[in-house]
Amino acid sequence: MTLPAWLDPLFDAREMRAADAWAIEEQGVPGLDLMERAGAALARAAARLAGRERVLVVVGKGNNGGDGLVAARLLREEGREVEVVAAVPLEGASGDAAANLERLPGEPPREWDGRPLPPAGVVVDALLGTGFTGVPREPLAGLIAAINAHPAPVVACDVPSGVDAATGEVHGEAVRADLTVTFHGPKIGLHVWPGAEHAGEVEVAEIGIPRGAPTARTAGLIADRVLDLVPPRPRFGTKFTSGTVVVAGGSLGLTGAPAMAARAAMRAGAGYVQLAVPASTQLVFEIQLTESMTHALPERDGAHVPEGAERVAELAERAGAVVLGPGIGRSEGAFAFAREVARRVPAPLVLDADGLNAHAGDLEALRERPGPTVLTPHAGELARLLGTDSDDVAAHRLACARAAAERSGCVVLLKGDDTIVAQPGRPVAVSPGATPALATAGTGDVLSGVIAAFLAKGLGAFQAAAAGVLAHARAGREAAARVGADHTVAGDVIDALCVALKR
């Protein structure tokens, strides 16, 4: 398994250990040299945040603590006031950490006595490293709580203590850092919630692992390079060669969602967009969307019925992608319509909103679909698909996205600031995120339209989903710059797509 060229590697603990071991055992790089460079990067960050005030370094007895001891020594050698607090007696330290304990000038580390930590301009968290999993035990849990209670900014060493570096999961006390200085390469847990929320700003420091080291293979951060996969409109093409999208959705009172998906698909480059909507809602769409075509489908009380699936299948014969679900509502007929369209349509499909809820408890049925499929759930929708609750999904986002992909055979896009794109048996893509502007109604419909446009242009399901996530995030940031994150609405994100996709 290798990462696509448009993903920047995100390491898990096993992959990071392999890179370290390769450097030390096969390339002859002394472990002490790696630790020295890690500690130096940590010291620079701490000095930057502390200004002229005291630095407080909190260490454990492993290699993470060794990095902290290096930082403390280098800061003391610069003439700074540094206090070192240890979670446990360090006499049991071994290897490179023990060597750096011996090198520490001045006052030795004092064992934490359970009281609040002393005043400082910055706190360095060097308690637990990338190998940690589970729940911190005492006294570590209490010391982590003491770090979080301290008023000074916190710099975490490699990963905030208590965060699982491989998953981002947090099962007990975990440090909330303002800055995480991570070594060699970013870790998965620094970019997946809730770990991402604990990490603060992430700064990657090179520590001297030579080129050619084993790299990450299971996950990557979506890079701008993914948008190079999206083909531009050909000069001598037509609206059909630019990509045809069908949006099947809508119901009385829920016309906004499919309209936004359609507008987003057009703005993302689709040349021809058609809407398949309940007959009684057709006039609403005709007035809203002058650049697309609408088709009136059979209905009952303003909602889709399964008989309309045949018409969607006909429209999909010439379509590059179909968006199914926005605004269909939760009537029995609408759910049956969604299941029938998913079963019959061979075109690439983006399944969203109540199109997903129509498959709750029957995720495996999507394995029988005749074409590629992208599922775009938020945590609540994914919980219904998996037969669990949203709290479980929130606590295990990476695992749940992967499980849904394996069970459905589909590409699963779990929405959030850290949107995760999972595919069966392959690497996972993670969004760089970093904007609250998208936390508003309708932006999920925009994302579905963008992904459908990219599918219609010929991208594979995984590539289209990841490219859509990045374009969506960039458009969210652009909209926030224009009107403010708190004031952004979905229409602003659609209007910003032209900037987000500018070549």
ROKE-637633 format. One record per residue (C-alpha): residue number from 0; residue in three letters; chain; x, y, z. Coordinates in steps of 0.1 Angstrom, whole numbers, plus 2048, in hexadecimal, padded with zeros to 3 digits. Layout:
<pts>
<NUM; ala; A; <X; Y; Z>>,
...
</pts>
This chain:
<pts>
<0; met; A; <800; 800; 800>>,
<1; thr; A; <80E; 822; 7F6>>,
<2; leu; A; <801; 845; 7F8>>,
<3; pro; A; <7F6; 858; 7D9>>,
<4; ala; A; <80E; 874; 7CF>>,
<5; trp; A; <7F4; 88E; 7DA>>,
<6; leu; A; <7F3; 883; 7FE>>,
<7; asp; A; <80E; 88F; 817>>,
<8; pro; A; <817; 872; 82E>>,
<9; leu; A; <807; 870; 851>>,
<10; phe; A; <81A; 858; 867>>,
<11; asp; A; <80C; 840; 881>>,
<12; ala; A; <821; 834; 89E>>,
<13; arg; A; <82D; 814; 88C>>,
<14; glu; A; <837; 827; 86D>>,
<15; met; A; <84A; 840; 882>>,
<16; arg; A; <85C; 825; 895>>,
<17; ala; A; <866; 815; 874>>,
<18; ala; A; <875; 836; 867>>,
<19; asp; A; <888; 83B; 888>>,
<20; ala; A; <895; 817; 888>>,
<21; trp; A; <8A0; 81A; 863>>,
<22; ala; A; <8B4; 839; 86A>>,
<23; ile; A; <8C5; 82B; 889>>,
<24; glu; A; <8CA; 807; 87F>>,
<25; glu; A; <8CF; 809; 859>>,
<26; gln; A; <8DD; 82C; 854>>,
<27; gly; A; <8F2; 82E; 873>>,
<28; val; A; <8E2; 84E; 881>>,
<29; pro; A; <8E8; 84F; 8A7>>,
<30; gly; A; <8C7; 850; 8BA>>,
<31; leu; A; <8D6; 86B; 8D0>>,
<32; asp; A; <8DA; 881; 8B1>>,
<33; leu; A; <8B5; 87C; 8A8>>,
<34; met; A; <8AB; 885; 8CC>>,
<35; glu; A; <8C2; 8A3; 8CC>>,
<36; arg; A; <8B2; 8B2; 8AD>>,
<37; ala; A; <88F; 8AA; 8BA>>,
<38; gly; A; <897; 8BB; 8DB>>,
<39; ala; A; <8A7; 8D9; 8C9>>,
<40; ala; A; <887; 8DE; 8B4>>,
<41; leu; A; <872; 8DC; 8D4>>,
<42; ala; A; <889; 8F5; 8E6>>,
<43; arg; A; <886; 90E; 8C9>>,
<44; ala; A; <860; 90C; 8CB>>,
<45; ala; A; <85F; 90F; 8F1>>,
<46; ala; A; <876; 92E; 8F0>>,
<47; arg; A; <861; 93E; 8D6>>,
<48; leu; A; <841; 93B; 8EB>>,
<49; ala; A; <851; 942; 90D>>,
<50; gly; A; <862; 963; 904>>,
<51; arg; A; <877; 96C; 922>>,
<52; glu; A; <863; 958; 93B>>,
<53; arg; A; <86B; 936; 94B>>,
<54; val; A; <867; 916; 938>>,
<55; leu; A; <857; 8F8; 949>>,
<56; val; A; <85F; 8D6; 93A>>,
<57; val; A; <84A; 8B9; 945>>,
<58; val; A; <85A; 897; 93C>>,
<59; gly; A; <853; 872; 93D>>,
<60; lys; A; <86E; 857; 93E>>,
<61; gly; A; <86C; 84C; 91A>>,
<62; asn; A; <87B; 85B; 8FA>>,
<63; asn; A; <861; 877; 8FA>>,
<64; gly; A; <86E; 881; 91C>>,
<65; gly; A; <891; 87F; 90E>>,
<66; asp; A; <888; 898; 8F3>>,
<67; gly; A; <87B; 8AF; 90F>>,
<68; leu; A; <89C; 8AB; 923>>,
<69; val; A; <8B0; 8B5; 904>>,
<70; ala; A; <89A; 8D4; 900>>,
<71; ala; A; <89F; 8DC; 925>>,
<72; arg; A; <8C4; 8D9; 922>>,
<73; leu; A; <8C7; 8EF; 903>>,
<74; leu; A; <8B1; 90A; 913>>,
<75; arg; A; <8C5; 90A; 933>>,
<76; glu; A; <8E5; 90C; 91E>>,
<77; glu; A; <8D6; 92C; 90E>>,
<78; gly; A; <8D3; 93A; 931>>,
<79; arg; A; <8AD; 935; 934>>,
<80; glu; A; <89C; 92C; 954>>,
<81; val; A; <88E; 909; 950>>,
<82; glu; A; <87D; 8F2; 969>>,
<83; val; A; <879; 8CD; 961>>,
<84; val; A; <85C; 8B9; 971>>,
<85; ala; A; <85B; 894; 96D>>,
<86; ala; A; <83C; 87E; 96F>>,
<87; val; A; <84F; 862; 980>>,
<88; pro; A; <872; 85D; 98D>>,
<89; leu; A; <88A; 85D; 96F>>,
<90; glu; A; <8A2; 843; 97E>>,
<91; gly; A; <891; 829; 968>>,
<92; ala; A; <898; 83C; 948>>,
<93; ser; A; <8AD; 829; 92F>>,
<94; gly; A; <8BF; 82E; 90E>>,
<95; asp; A; <8C0; 850; 8FE>>,
<96; ala; A; <8A8; 85F; 918>>,
<97; ala; A; <8C0; 854; 934>>,
<98; ala; A; <8DE; 863; 922>>,
<99; asn; A; <8CC; 885; 920>>,
<100; leu; A; <8C2; 884; 944>>,
<101; glu; A; <8E7; 881; 94D>>,
<102; arg; A; <8EF; 89E; 935>>,
<103; leu; A; <8D6; 8B6; 945>>,
<104; pro; A; <8E8; 8D2; 957>>,
<105; gly; A; <8DB; 8E4; 976>>,
<106; glu; A; <8BE; 8D8; 98B>>,
<107; pro; A; <8B3; 8B4; 985>>,
<108; pro; A; <88F; 8AD; 97C>>,
<109; arg; A; <877; 8AD; 99A>>,
<110; glu; A; <85C; 894; 99D>>,
<111; trp; A; <839; 8A3; 99B>>,
<112; asp; A; <829; 8A5; 9BD>>,
<113; gly; A; <805; 8A8; 9B2>>,
<114; arg; A; <802; 8CD; 9B6>>,
<115; pro; A; <7FC; 8E7; 99B>>,
<116; leu; A; <81A; 8ED; 984>>,
<117; pro; A; <82F; 90C; 98B>>,
<118; pro; A; <82C; 92C; 977>>,
<119; ala; A; <83D; 92D; 955>>,
<120; gly; A; <83B; 93E; 933>>,
<121; val; A; <837; 91D; 921>>,
<122; val; A; <831; 8F8; 92B>>,
<123; val; A; <842; 8DD; 916>>,
<124; asp; A; <82F; 8BC; 916>>,
<125; ala; A; <849; 8A0; 912>>,
<126; leu; A; <836; 885; 925>>,
<127; leu; A; <829; 86B; 90C>>,
<128; gly; A; <833; 865; 8E8>>,
<129; thr; A; <826; 856; 8C8>>,
<130; gly; A; <825; 833; 8D6>>,
<131; phe; A; <80B; 83B; 8F0>>,
<132; thr; A; <7E8; 82C; 8EE>>,
<133; gly; A; <7CB; 829; 906>>,
<134; val; A; <7C4; 83C; 926>>,
<135; pro; A; <7E0; 84E; 939>>,
<136; arg; A; <7E4; 840; 95C>>,
<137; glu; A; <7ED; 853; 97C>>,
<138; pro; A; <802; 867; 981>>,
<139; leu; A; <803; 86E; 95C>>,
<140; ala; A; <7DE; 876; 95A>>,
<141; gly; A; <7E0; 88F; 977>>,
<142; leu; A; <7FF; 89F; 968>>,
<143; ile; A; <7EE; 8A3; 946>>,
<144; ala; A; <7D1; 8B4; 958>>,
<145; ala; A; <7EA; 8CB; 96A>>,
<146; ile; A; <7F9; 8D5; 948>>,
<147; asn; A; <7D7; 8DD; 93B>>,
<148; ala; A; <7CF; 8F2; 95A>>,
<149; his; A; <7EE; 906; 955>>,
<150; pro; A; <7E8; 929; 946>>,
<151; ala; A; <807; 929; 930>>,
<152; pro; A; <808; 91D; 90C>>,
<153; val; A; <811; 8F8; 907>>,
<154; val; A; <829; 8EA; 8EE>>,
<155; ala; A; <825; 8C4; 8E9>>,
<156; cys; A; <843; 8AE; 8E0>>,
<157; asp; A; <83A; 899; 8C1>>,
<158; val; A; <816; 893; 8CC>>,
<159; pro; A; <801; 8A1; 8E9>>,
<160; ser; A; <803; 888; 906>>,
<161; gly; A; <7E3; 873; 907>>,
<162; val; A; <7DC; 875; 8E2>>,
<163; asp; A; <7DF; 855; 8CD>>,
<164; ala; A; <7F8; 85F; 8B1>>,
<165; ala; A; <7EA; 844; 89A>>,
<166; thr; A; <7C5; 84D; 89C>>,
<167; gly; A; <7C0; 86E; 8AE>>,
<168; glu; A; <7AB; 85C; 8C8>>,
<169; val; A; <7AA; 869; 8EC>>,
<170; his; A; <79E; 852; 907>>,
<171; gly; A; <7A7; 865; 926>>,
<172; glu; A; <7BB; 884; 930>>,
<173; ala; A; <7CE; 893; 913>>,
<174; val; A; <7E3; 8B3; 911>>,
<175; arg; A; <7D4; 8D0; 8FE>>,
<176; ala; A; <7F1; 8DF; 8EC>>,
<177; asp; A; <7F4; 901; 8DB>>,
<178; leu; A; <810; 8F4; 8C6>>,
<179; thr; A; <81C; 8D0; 8BE>>,
<180; val; A; <840; 8CC; 8B1>>,
<181; thr; A; <83F; 8AA; 8A0>>,
<182; phe; A; <85E; 899; 892>>,
<183; his; A; <867; 88D; 86F>>,
<184; gly; A; <843; 88D; 863>>,
<185; pro; A; <81F; 895; 86F>>,
<186; lys; A; <80C; 87A; 882>>,
<187; ile; A; <7E9; 86F; 879>>,
<188; gly; A; <7DD; 877; 89C>>,
<189; leu; A; <7E6; 89C; 898>>,
<190; his; A; <7CE; 8A0; 87C>>,
<191; val; A; <7B0; 88A; 886>>,
<192; trp; A; <797; 896; 8A0>>,
<193; pro; A; <799; 896; 8BE>>,
<194; gly; A; <7BF; 895; 8BC>>,
<195; ala; A; <7BF; 8B2; 8A4>>,
<196; glu; A; <7AD; 8C8; 8BD>>,
<197; his; A; <7C7; 8BF; 8D7>>,
<198; ala; A; <7E5; 8C5; 8C0>>,
<199; gly; A; <7E1; 8EA; 8B9>>,
<200; glu; A; <7F8; 8F7; 89E>>,
<201; val; A; <80E; 8DA; 890>>,
<202; glu; A; <832; 8E1; 888>>,
<203; val; A; <847; 8C6; 877>>,
<204; ala; A; <86C; 8C5; 880>>,
<205; glu; A; <886; 8B2; 86D>>,
<206; ile; A; <89D; 89E; 884>>,
<207; gly; A; <8B6; 88E; 86C>>,
<208; ile; A; <8A5; 86F; 860>>,
<209; pro; A; <8B4; 86B; 83D>>,
<210; arg; A; <8A1; 86A; 81D>>,
<211; gly; A; <895; 848; 813>>,
<212; ala; A; <887; 83F; 835>>,
<213; pro; A; <867; 82A; 837>>,
<214; thr; A; <84A; 841; 833>>,
<215; ala; A; <825; 842; 83C>>,
<216; arg; A; <80F; 82B; 828>>,
<217; thr; A; <7EE; 82B; 839>>,
<218; ala; A; <7E3; 84F; 83A>>,
<219; gly; A; <7EB; 871; 82B>>,
<220; leu; A; <7E1; 895; 82C>>,
<221; ile; A; <7D0; 8A2; 80D>>,
<222; ala; A; <7E7; 8BA; 7FB>>,
<223; asp; A; <7DF; 8D4; 7E1>>,
<224; arg; A; <7EE; 8BD; 7C7>>,
<225; val; A; <7CE; 8A9; 7C6>>,
<226; leu; A; <7BD; 8C5; 7B3>>,
<227; asp; A; <7D5; 8C0; 796>>,
<228; leu; A; <7C2; 8A0; 790>>,
<229; val; A; <7A2; 8B4; 786>>,
<230; pro; A; <7A2; 8B9; 761>>,
<231; pro; A; <79A; 8DC; 753>>,
<232; arg; A; <77F; 8E1; 73A>>,
<233; pro; A; <78D; 8D9; 717>>,
<234; arg; A; <78E; 8F5; 6FF>>,
<235; phe; A; <77C; 8E2; 6E4>>,
<236; gly; A; <765; 8CF; 6FC>>,
<237; thr; A; <740; 8D2; 703>>,
<238; lys; A; <72A; 8D4; 722>>,
<239; phe; A; <729; 8AE; 721>>,
<240; thr; A; <74E; 8A9; 720>>,
<241; ser; A; <752; 8C1; 73E>>,
<242; gly; A; <73E; 8A8; 752>>,
<243; thr; A; <719; 8A0; 757>>,
<244; val; A; <70A; 89E; 77B>>,
<245; val; A; <6E8; 893; 785>>,
<246; val; A; <6DB; 89E; 7A8>>,
<247; ala; A; <6BF; 888; 7B5>>,
<248; gly; A; <6AF; 898; 7D3>>,
<249; gly; A; <697; 8B1; 7E1>>,
<250; ser; A; <675; 8B1; 7F1>>,
<251; leu; A; <65C; 8CB; 7FC>>,
<252; gly; A; <66E; 8E2; 815>>,
<253; leu; A; <690; 8D3; 80C>>,
<254; thr; A; <699; 8E2; 7EB>>,
<255; gly; A; <6B8; 8F5; 7F6>>,
<256; ala; A; <6CF; 8D6; 7FA>>,
<257; pro; A; <6CC; 8C9; 7D7>>,
<258; ala; A; <6CE; 8EC; 7C9>>,
<259; met; A; <6EF; 8F2; 7DB>>,
<260; ala; A; <6FD; 8D1; 7CF>>,
<261; ala; A; <6F4; 8DA; 7AC>>,
<262; arg; A; <703; 8FD; 7AE>>,
<263; ala; A; <723; 8EF; 7BD>>,
<264; ala; A; <726; 8D5; 7A2>>,
<265; met; A; <723; 8F1; 788>>,
<266; arg; A; <73C; 908; 799>>,
<267; ala; A; <754; 8EA; 79D>>,
<268; gly; A; <755; 8E6; 777>>,
<269; ala; A; <739; 8CF; 76D>>,
<270; gly; A; <72C; 8D9; 74B>>,
<271; tyr; A; <709; 8CB; 74E>>,
<272; val; A; <6F4; 8C7; 76E>>,
<273; gln; A; <6D1; 8B8; 770>>,
<274; leu; A; <6BA; 8B5; 78E>>,
<275; ala; A; <6A2; 898; 793>>,
<276; val; A; <688; 8A6; 7AC>>,
<277; pro; A; <665; 89F; 7B8>>,
<278; ala; A; <64C; 8AE; 79E>>,
<279; ser; A; <63C; 8C7; 7B7>>,
<280; thr; A; <65E; 8D6; 7BE>>,
<281; gln; A; <66A; 8DA; 79A>>,
<282; leu; A; <660; 8FF; 797>>,
<283; val; A; <675; 908; 7B5>>,
<284; phe; A; <693; 8FA; 7A5>>,
<285; glu; A; <68B; 90A; 783>>,
<286; ile; A; <68B; 92C; 794>>,
<287; gln; A; <6AA; 926; 7A9>>,
<288; leu; A; <6C1; 916; 78F>>,
<289; thr; A; <6C1; 925; 76D>>,
<290; glu; A; <6E0; 913; 761>>,
<291; ser; A; <6D4; 8EF; 767>>,
<292; met; A; <6B7; 8D9; 75B>>,
<293; thr; A; <69C; 8CA; 772>>,
<294; his; A; <688; 8AA; 76E>>,
<295; ala; A; <667; 8A4; 780>>,
<296; leu; A; <665; 882; 791>>,
<297; pro; A; <648; 86F; 79F>>,
<298; glu; A; <641; 878; 7C3>>,
<299; arg; A; <62A; 874; 7E1>>,
<300; asp; A; <623; 893; 7F6>>,
<301; gly; A; <641; 8A5; 7E8>>,
<302; ala; A; <65A; 889; 7EE>>,
<303; his; A; <66B; 870; 7D7>>,
<304; val; A; <65D; 84D; 7D2>>,
<305; pro; A; <66F; 82E; 7C5>>,
<306; glu; A; <65E; 831; 7A3>>,
<307; gly; A; <674; 84F; 79C>>,
<308; ala; A; <694; 83A; 79C>>,
<309; glu; A; <68E; 82F; 778>>,
<310; arg; A; <690; 853; 76C>>,
<311; val; A; <6B0; 85A; 780>>,
<312; ala; A; <6BF; 83A; 770>>,
<313; glu; A; <6B6; 848; 74E>>,
<314; leu; A; <6C6; 86A; 755>>,
<315; ala; A; <6E5; 859; 764>>,
<316; glu; A; <6EC; 846; 744>>,
<317; arg; A; <6FD; 865; 736>>,
<318; ala; A; <709; 873; 757>>,
<319; gly; A; <72C; 871; 765>>,
<320; ala; A; <71F; 872; 789>>,
<321; val; A; <700; 873; 79E>>,
<322; val; A; <6FA; 884; 7BF>>,
<323; leu; A; <6DF; 871; 7D2>>,
<324; gly; A; <6CF; 87C; 7F3>>,
<325; pro; A; <6CF; 8A2; 7F9>>,
<326; gly; A; <6AE; 8AD; 805>>,
<327; ile; A; <69A; 88D; 7FE>>,
<328; gly; A; <68D; 88B; 822>>,
<329; arg; A; <686; 86D; 836>>,
<330; ser; A; <665; 860; 829>>,
<331; glu; A; <662; 83B; 822>>,
<332; gly; A; <65E; 842; 7FD>>,
<333; ala; A; <67D; 858; 7FC>>,
<334; phe; A; <692; 83E; 80D>>,
<335; ala; A; <686; 823; 7F5>>,
<336; phe; A; <68E; 83B; 7D8>>,
<337; ala; A; <6B1; 840; 7E5>>,
<338; arg; A; <6B7; 81B; 7E9>>,
<339; glu; A; <6AA; 813; 7C6>>,
<340; val; A; <6BF; 82E; 7B5>>,
<341; ala; A; <6DE; 822; 7C7>>,
<342; arg; A; <6D7; 7FF; 7BC>>,
<343; arg; A; <6D0; 807; 797>>,
<344; val; A; <6E6; 823; 78D>>,
<345; pro; A; <709; 818; 780>>,
<346; ala; A; <717; 83C; 77E>>,
<347; pro; A; <72E; 848; 79A>>,
<348; leu; A; <719; 852; 7B7>>,
<349; val; A; <71C; 86B; 7D4>>,
<350; leu; A; <705; 860; 7F0>>,
<351; asp; A; <6FD; 87B; 809>>,
<352; ala; A; <6E4; 886; 823>>,
<353; asp; A; <6C4; 871; 825>>,
<354; gly; A; <6D1; 85C; 808>>,
<355; leu; A; <6E9; 84F; 823>>,
<356; asn; A; <6CE; 84C; 83D>>,
<357; ala; A; <6BA; 836; 824>>,
<358; his; A; <6D6; 81D; 828>>,
<359; ala; A; <6D9; 81D; 84E>>,
<360; gly; A; <6DE; 7FA; 85B>>,
<361; asp; A; <6E4; 7ED; 838>>,
<362; leu; A; <706; 7FA; 82F>>,
<363; glu; A; <712; 7DA; 81F>>,
<364; ala; A; <6F6; 7DD; 804>>,
<365; leu; A; <70B; 7F8; 7F4>>,
<366; arg; A; <725; 7DE; 7EB>>,
<367; glu; A; <70D; 7D3; 7D0>>,
<368; arg; A; <70D; 7F5; 7BF>>,
<369; pro; A; <717; 7F3; 79A>>,
<370; gly; A; <72D; 812; 79B>>,
<371; pro; A; <745; 826; 7B0>>,
<372; thr; A; <736; 835; 7CF>>,
<373; val; A; <740; 851; 7E7>>,
<374; leu; A; <72E; 853; 808>>,
<375; thr; A; <72F; 876; 81A>>,
<376; pro; A; <722; 871; 83D>>,
<377; his; A; <726; 887; 85B>>,
<378; ala; A; <72B; 875; 87D>>,
<379; gly; A; <706; 870; 883>>,
<380; glu; A; <700; 862; 860>>,
<381; leu; A; <71E; 84B; 863>>,
<382; ala; A; <712; 83F; 885>>,
<383; arg; A; <6F0; 835; 876>>,
<384; leu; A; <702; 823; 859>>,
<385; leu; A; <718; 810; 871>>,
<386; gly; A; <6FC; 809; 88B>>,
<387; thr; A; <70E; 81C; 8A7>>,
<388; asp; A; <70B; 83F; 8B6>>,
<389; ser; A; <71B; 860; 8AC>>,
<390; asp; A; <730; 862; 8CC>>,
<391; asp; A; <741; 841; 8C2>>,
<392; val; A; <748; 84F; 89F>>,
<393; ala; A; <755; 86F; 8AE>>,
<394; ala; A; <76D; 85C; 8C5>>,
<395; his; A; <779; 844; 8AA>>,
<396; arg; A; <777; 859; 88A>>,
<397; leu; A; <793; 848; 877>>,
<398; ala; A; <788; 824; 880>>,
<399; cys; A; <764; 82B; 878>>,
<400; ala; A; <76B; 83A; 856>>,
<401; arg; A; <781; 81C; 84E>>,
<402; ala; A; <767; 803; 85A>>,
<403; ala; A; <74C; 813; 845>>,
<404; ala; A; <762; 812; 826>>,
<405; glu; A; <769; 7ED; 82C>>,
<406; arg; A; <745; 7E4; 832>>,
<407; ser; A; <736; 7F7; 815>>,
<408; gly; A; <752; 7F3; 7FC>>,
<409; cys; A; <74E; 819; 7F6>>,
<410; val; A; <764; 838; 7FB>>,
<411; val; A; <758; 846; 81C>>,
<412; leu; A; <75D; 86B; 823>>,
<413; leu; A; <757; 873; 848>>,
<414; lys; A; <751; 898; 84A>>,
<415; gly; A; <761; 8B0; 863>>,
<416; asp; A; <77D; 8C9; 864>>,
<417; asp; A; <793; 8AA; 862>>,
<418; thr; A; <77E; 89A; 847>>,
<419; ile; A; <78A; 876; 842>>,
<420; val; A; <788; 865; 820>>,
<421; ala; A; <78B; 83F; 823>>,
<422; gln; A; <78B; 823; 809>>,
<423; pro; A; <78A; 7FE; 80E>>,
<424; gly; A; <7AD; 7F0; 814>>,
<425; arg; A; <7BF; 80F; 809>>,
<426; pro; A; <7CF; 82F; 819>>,
<427; val; A; <7B9; 849; 82A>>,
<428; ala; A; <7B9; 86E; 820>>,
<429; val; A; <7B5; 889; 83A>>,
<430; ser; A; <7AA; 8AD; 834>>,
<431; pro; A; <7C1; 8C9; 83F>>,
<432; gly; A; <7A1; 8DB; 84A>>,
<433; ala; A; <7A8; 8F9; 85F>>,
<434; thr; A; <788; 90E; 85A>>,
<435; pro; A; <768; 910; 86F>>,
<436; ala; A; <757; 921; 852>>,
<437; leu; A; <749; 900; 845>>,
<438; ala; A; <736; 8F9; 865>>,
<439; thr; A; <716; 906; 857>>,
<440; ala; A; <6F7; 8F6; 846>>,
<441; gly; A; <6FA; 8ED; 822>>,
<442; thr; A; <720; 8EA; 81F>>,
<443; gly; A; <71D; 8C4; 81D>>,
<444; asp; A; <706; 8C7; 7FF>>,
<445; val; A; <721; 8DE; 7EF>>,
<446; leu; A; <73B; 8C3; 7F5>>,
<447; ser; A; <726; 8A8; 7E5>>,
<448; gly; A; <721; 8BE; 7C6>>,
<449; val; A; <747; 8C4; 7C3>>,
<450; ile; A; <74F; 89F; 7C6>>,
<451; ala; A; <735; 897; 7AC>>,
<452; ala; A; <744; 8B0; 794>>,
<453; phe; A; <766; 8A0; 798>>,
<454; leu; A; <758; 87D; 793>>,
<455; ala; A; <747; 889; 773>>,
<456; lys; A; <769; 896; 767>>,
<457; gly; A; <777; 873; 76A>>,
<458; leu; A; <788; 871; 78C>>,
<459; gly; A; <786; 851; 7A0>>,
<460; ala; A; <770; 851; 7BF>>,
<461; phe; A; <78D; 855; 7D8>>,
<462; gln; A; <79E; 870; 7C4>>,
<463; ala; A; <77E; 883; 7BE>>,
<464; ala; A; <774; 881; 7E2>>,
<465; ala; A; <796; 88D; 7EE>>,
<466; ala; A; <798; 8A9; 7D4>>,
<467; gly; A; <775; 8B4; 7DD>>,
<468; val; A; <77E; 8B5; 802>>,
<469; leu; A; <79C; 8CC; 7FB>>,
<470; ala; A; <789; 8E2; 7E3>>,
<471; his; A; <76D; 8E5; 7FC>>,
<472; ala; A; <785; 8EE; 818>>,
<473; arg; A; <797; 908; 803>>,
<474; ala; A; <776; 917; 7F9>>,
<475; gly; A; <76C; 919; 81D>>,
<476; arg; A; <78B; 92B; 826>>,
<477; glu; A; <786; 943; 809>>,
<478; ala; A; <762; 94A; 813>>,
<479; ala; A; <76D; 950; 837>>,
<480; ala; A; <787; 969; 82B>>,
<481; arg; A; <76C; 97B; 817>>,
<482; val; A; <750; 97D; 831>>,
<483; gly; A; <75E; 96E; 851>>,
<484; ala; A; <75C; 94A; 85D>>,
<485; asp; A; <73E; 951; 874>>,
<486; his; A; <72A; 961; 857>>,
<487; thr; A; <731; 947; 83C>>,
<488; val; A; <714; 935; 82D>>,
<489; ala; A; <714; 919; 814>>,
<490; gly; A; <70E; 930; 7F6>>,
<491; asp; A; <72D; 943; 7FF>>,
<492; val; A; <741; 923; 7FD>>,
<493; ile; A; <732; 91B; 7DA>>,
<494; asp; A; <73C; 93E; 7CF>>,
<495; ala; A; <75F; 939; 7DC>>,
<496; leu; A; <765; 919; 7C9>>,
<497; cys; A; <772; 92C; 7AA>>,
<498; val; A; <78E; 939; 7BF>>,
<499; ala; A; <794; 918; 7D1>>,
<500; leu; A; <798; 907; 7AF>>,
<501; lys; A; <7AB; 922; 79D>>,
<502; arg; A; <7C8; 913; 78B>>,
</pts>
